[in-house]
Every structure is written in C-alpha cells, then in structure tokens.
Amino acid sequence: MGSRRTGTRAVPTPPGGVHGPLLLPFAGLRYVESVAGPLGSLVAPPHTDLGPALRSARLSSSPYTVTHLERPEYAPGEGPAVRRWLADGAVAEDDPGYYVVRQRREDGREHRFLLAALLVGPDTDGRVHPHESTIPEAVASRVERLTATGVDSEPVLVVDDAGGHTARLVAHAEELGHHVATARTGGPAPIAIDVWHLTEPAAVEGITLDMSRHELLIADGHHRFAAVRRMAETTGVPERLLVAVSDQRTWPLDLVSLHRVAPVELWDALVEAATAVEECDADTASVTAALRGLPDGGVVLVRDGRALVLGTDPTLAPGAGAGAWVDTVLARAGVDDRKVRYEPDLNAALTRRSSDALGVLIPRPSLGDVRSVVDRGGHMGRKTTSFRPKPLAGTVLRLR
C-alpha cells in the first residue's frame, strides 16, 4: 500500500487508490427572512464566544435567533425548537448540495468557507485529524445536547493546508452555484455575509470525489466532533456533522493560544512540577515579552503581582506542548475541570485573575507546531488553541 501527502500528514492509499466519501452534500436549513426577520440579526458568533450578557441579549432579541438552538433549555417546548421553526415557516430546507459562505469585515479582510456534511464513522479516519484532547464529561454533554436539539446550529471549523486545494473547489462552487443570501450583522464590528448554494450534480459529485482523496485538521469544535464519533460508536452507523472547511493558504486564519485561569491553590503544584523556575516582572509588557521568548513547552504563571516563567517536563505529556503539560499537572492535583476557565485574549486572562485565581499563560503555537504534534499521533491538550475568525452560527443549519 502506498501513501500520499495531502496537507498535514501522509494518508495511506487503499488498494485501487480510491477512498470512501469524506465530505457529502446536505440539505441545508436556511432562514426565511419574511417570517424570521433579517438574516444579519439572526446569525451569531459561536456559542463559546458569547458571554452571559451578550447571550441573554441575543436570546431576548428574537424567538428565532440561532442562539436559541444551542441548548434545549433556551427554547423550552414540545420537541426541538428547530422543528417548531420549520412548522412556523421561519426556516426552510434546501435541496441537497454544498454551500460557500463568505464573511467580509469592514477592514476588507475576508474568509470563505465550504460548508458540507463530514462523514464520521465509528472507526478513526486517517483523513481527519483532531489536535486537542477532550473532556469526557463535556463530550457526554454534547451527545445529549445534539440529541435534544436535533440540529447542527453551527459548523465545526476544519482546516485544509494543502496549497489552495479547497480554494479551487470554492471558486468552482461560486461560479456554478446560486447566490442565495446576503446580509450584514450589526454591532461594533459588522460582518458582510454572502451565501452560494451548489446543487449541479456533476459539480457536487466532483467535490465529493476530490475531497475523498484529501485530509482535514479539526481546528475548533473538538468536543462536537468527539460527541458525533461517540454516537457512531454506540450505534455502529456512520454519523454526519456540519463542518466549514477553511483553506489556510488562501484565506489564512489567525491561530491563538487559550490561556487558563485556575484556582490559586494550584500555584504550588505547577511550580513543583516545573523543571525550571525564573522570576519576571508581572506587568503586561513584561509578561508578553516572556511569552514570546519561552522555550518549547514553557508557560508563564501569574498571581497577585508575581510572575514566574516555568520550564516543563516533556515526559509528562510527550510531544504535546505546554497546554497538555498544564492539563496533566491539574489532573494530578485533582482539579475539577469546571473550575478552569479558558481565555484567548492575554489581557483578559490577566484581568480576570482575582485573589482566588491565577493565570497560566501559554505561548502561541504555529500551525507547524500543531501539525508536528498531529504527525506524531499526539494531542495538544484540551482547549489549547483557537483558530479565528470562526464561521458565524446560523448562516446554514443542518437537521440531525
């Protein structure tokens, strides 16, 4: 059996050189604006990016904002809310196909995503690569939530880093597809949205075949991906999951680290587990400089006007980076995962510290760092990275 390299790692070529499907067309659900209201007021940032105040404001803004679909308790009633929306005529189902979504910011920067259904079987697929570990309780919660809501309300973000492959498919889909929606979000950072829907049979078949020979990196949405895999393992039947494929070479996403804000009593456990400890100034500029100059696997620990640069023991989490090391130390200390907060913004991580919390700051990885861990069969720790911007939730939905 030979192999090919298509993105992050070599993929074994099965006898005959043909893979089964990886991405599939799907019958998307889209808002009917004459009933639900303007699309720009109904879509939202991913649920994990909404703080309590913004989430509450969105839930009260409309009975049809996509945020209602994230958790069943947000829209209590008989059966899944999405089914009630279908009965109301607030959403309608398209013919099966692929979608292209373009998001353009005011500064002119734009990203395009290919929306598709990812086929997730009960066995590991060598073409799909998660790079973070997951929290078992969170995966179980996601299984329950997906079952209760009956909808993929936001796509899992996956990355193609194979030199413009997906970008060519996106251009083809735009050329042959129908432009079906345009909108503009509100707020201080508005985003212009355009949606194309491709149903032409030969073109749809071509994308399906092309992507079957390809591979993808899970960027954000590891718990949803793991939940759908668990559902497939339980039934023995492949599941499908809404994904947004981003071409990293053509429309590069920013990659940031997720810092930890943890209980203050963990200071001693982290210091004791470190291989080296060095004091540094605790002001933002000094901490930022320390993060930039960290050796591989190092972290910065901040508490009550003190900052320490810690060297880490790679044998605790071989080849998996600083996030995995921190997770290992916290687990050994018996920390409840619910007591740890994850923050992509360094200033916010420093601000959210209090007398009973400390900041565990993780250096920003490169995509090469992520690929290196994946190629070695490792994981970078749970909630260690964030790829941005993420696709908006609600532009296209998928019934489960």
N, C-alpha and C positions, 0 to 999 in steps of 0.2 A: 504493500500500500504506500503510495507516495504522499506528498504533502505540498501545500501551497501556503504562502504568506499573504494574508489579506487583512492588514490592519495591525492588531496588537500581537498576534502570535500565529504560528503555523497551524493550519487546520488539516487534519488527515483527510485524504481523498478516498472515499469508499470505492469498492470495485465498481467499474463502469463510469466513475467520475461524476456521479450525479448525487446531489443532496436532496433530501426531502424539503418541503417548504419551510421557510423560517418566518417570513412576513406574509400576511394574507390580506386581501381587501376585506372590508367590512361595511355593514350597513350603518352608517353614522346617524346619530340623532342630532338635529340642529334646531335652534330656537326659531319659532315662528314669531317674528317681531310684531306683527299686527295684534297678537294675543299677549305675548310675554313682555313686550317692551323693547327698547333699543338694545341691540347686542352688546354695545360697549358698556352698558350699565349692568349687565348680567354676568359677564365673564369676571374672573378674579385671579389674583396671584394664587399660586399653590397654597393649599391649606396650611402647610407648615410655616409659610411666610406671613401668615396673618396673626397679629397679636390679638388678645382678648377684646380690646376696644374696637379695633377695625373689624374683627369678625362679627361682633354684635351689631355694628352699624350696617354691615352688609346684609345680615340676616333680616334686619328690620326695613331695609330699603325696598325689598320686593319679595313677593312669595315665590318668585321664580329664579332668584339669583342662584348661581351654581353652588354657592356655599351651603345651601340647604341640602345638597346631595351628599356632602362629605360624611355626615354622621346621621343615622336614622333619628336620633333624638332631636335633631334640629327641625325636623318636619314630621312630627308625630301624626299618625292617622292610620287608616286602613291600608296596609300594604305599602310597598316602596313608593316614595314621593314621585319618582320618575314615571311610574305607571299612571299616577293621577295627572301628571303633567301631559302625558300622551292623551289621556281622556279629555283633558281640557282643551287640547289643540295648541298648547304652549310650545311643544316640541313635535317634530315630525321625523319619520325615518326615511332616509335616502335609499336609493338603490346601492348595492354593494360597489365599493370602489376604494381608491386611495385618495388621500387629501394632502394638499400642500397648504401650510399656514405661514404667512409672512407677518412678522412683528417688526415694526419700524418705530424707533424712538425719535424724539424731537431733534436730537443731535445728528440724525441721519443714519445712525448705526442700525443695521437690520439683520435679522436672522430668519432663516427659512427652515421649516420642519416638515418632514414627510411623516404623515400620520398613517398608521397601519395597525393591524392586529398581529401581535407576536404570538407564535405558536409555542406554548410552554408544555412540554411533556413531563411525565413522572421521572424521567431519567435526565441526567445532566447533558446538555447540548454543548459540544465543543465550540460552537459558533457564538455563544452568548456568555459574556464574562462579567459576573459581579466582581467588584473590587473591595467591597466592605463586608465585614461580618454583620450579623443582625442580632437583635434581642429576641429570644424565643417568645416572651410574653407579648411583645409588640407584633410579631408575626401572627400569633394566635388571635390577637385582637383584630388584625387586618382581615383575617379569614372571616370572622364573624361580621365585620362591617361590610365587606364586599357582598356577602350573602344577604345581609339585611337590606342594603341599599339597592342591589340588583343593577348596578351601573358602574362603569368606569367614568368617573366625573372629571378626572384629569389624567393626562398621559404620563406614563413613566418615561423619563428622558434617557435616551441611549445615544451613544456617540459612535460615529464612523470616522476613523482616522486613516483611511486608505487612499488618500490622494485625490479627492474630488469625485469619488465613485457615486455617492449619494447625490451630490450636487448635480451631476449629469442627469440622474433619474428625476430629480426635482424639476429641472428645466424642461425635460420632456413632458412631465405631468402638467406643468403650467401651460405648455404650448398646446397640448391636446385636450386638456380638461376645461371645465366650465368654471368661470369666476362666479361664485355663488354667494359671497358675503363680503361686506366691507364695514368697518366700524372704527370707532375711536374711543378709548377709555377715558375716563375723567381723572381728576386728581392732579397733584403737582407734577407728575411725570407721565403724561399721557402716552399711550401706545396706539399707533395705527395698525389695524388688523385687516388682512385680506385672506380669503379662503378660496382655493380652487378644488374642484371635485373631478376626479378622473374615473370614468366608467367604460371607456372604449376597450372592448375585450382584448384585442391584441396587445395594446399598451399595458393593460393590467397584467396580462399573462407575462409580458416581458419583464416587468418589475419584479413579479413573484419569482421568476426564474433567476434573474440577476442576483437578487438578494439571498437566494438559497445557496449561492456559492460564496457568500460573504460572511463576515462576522461583526459583532457589535459589542460595545462595552456599556454595561449598565452605569449610568452617570448618577442619576438621582431617582429614588424610588425602590431601593433595595428591599424594603420590608414588603411592599406590594408585590414585587417580583417573587420573593420568597413565599408569600402567602399563596399566590396562584400556583406555584410549584407544589406547595403542600396540598392544595386542593386536588391537583392532578395525581399526586402520590396516593391520596386517600381513595380516589375513585378508579385509578388506573387509566383514566381517559384524559387525553391532552386538553388543556385549557387555553383560552386566548386572553390576551392582555393588551389594552390600548397603549401604544408607545408613540413617541415623537422622536424621529431619527434626525440627528443634527450632524452635518458634515463639518468636522473640526478644521479641515484645511481651508474651506471656502468661507464659512461663517463661524470663526473661532469663538468658543465660549470661554469666559473667564473661569479659572479654577482657583477657589479659595479654600482655606482650611477652616474647620469647625473647632473652635476653642471650647474648653469645658469650664463651667462654673460649678464647683463641687463643694460639699460640706467642709468647713475649715479644719475639722479634726483629721482630715486626710493629709495635711501638711507633713506630718512626721512619717507617715507610711511612704509617701512619694520620695521624701529626702532619703530615707533609709534604703530604698530600693535603687537609688541613683548610683552610678559608678563614679560620678564626679559632681562636686557642688561648688559653685562660684557666685559670690555676691555681685549684683549690679544695681545701678540706680533704678528706682521704681517709677520714674516719670515716663510718660507715654513715648517720648522721643527715644529714651534710652532702651526701653523695652522693645520698641520697634527695631532699633539697631541690633539688639541682642538676638531677636528672632531671625533677622536676615543673616547674621553671622553664625548661626548654630551649625554644629557638625551634624552629620546624618543621624537622625533619631533623637536629637536633643529636644528639650522642652524648657519653657520659662515658667516659673512658679511665682505668683504674685499674691501678697496678702498684707493688708494693714501697713502700707508704706514700705514693705520689703519685697525684693525681687531676687530670685535665685535662678541661675542657669544650671540645669541638670543634665548630666550625661546619662544615657540609658543603657541598660544591659540588653543587647540584642538577642541573647539566648531566651529571654522571657517571651519574646514574640518574634521569632527569627524572620528577618527579611520583610517585615510588615510595617516598619516605621513607627513614629512617635505615638500616633493615636492608639495603635494596638498595644504598645507598651503601657500607656496610661490605663487603658481598659483592663489589662491584666493585673496591674497593681491595685486598682479599685476593686476588682472582683476578689482578689486575695484578701482585701481588707473588709470584705463583706458588705460593700456599699450597695444599697438599693438603687437600681438604675433610675428610678423615678426621682431621686434626689439630685441627679446630674442634669444640668441644662447645657444646651449646645448653642453656640453663638458664632455666626460667620464674620461678624464685624469686631475687630480688635478693640476699638474704642468702647463699643457696647459691652464687650466682655469685661473690660476694666471698670466701666461704670456700674455694672450690675453686681460687682463684688460688694459684700457688706461685712459686718462684724462676724457673721457666722458662715461666710462663704469665701472661697479663694478662686483665683483664676489659674487654669492650667492652659498655657498658650502653646499652640502647636505651629511649627513653621509651615509655610505654604508649599505644597508639593507641586511638581511639574507633571504634565501628562506623561512624560517619560518615566517619572517615579512610579506613577500608577501602573503603567504598562509593565514595568520591571517586576513589580510585586505580582501582578496577574500572571506573567510568564513563568514565575516560579511556583505558581499554584497557591499563592498566599492571599491574605486579605489585610486591608489597611486598618482594621478596627472599625467599630460601628460609628456611623455619623462622623466621619473624619474629614470628608471633602464636600464641597458644594460647587456644582457647575452652574454658571449664571450667564445670561438670563435664562430662566426656565420658561417653557411654554405656558401660556395662560390656561387656566382651567375653564371649561365650558364652551370653548370655540366649537369643538365637535365632541359629542359624547358617544359612549358605546354601551348598549344593553348587554348585561351579562346573562 
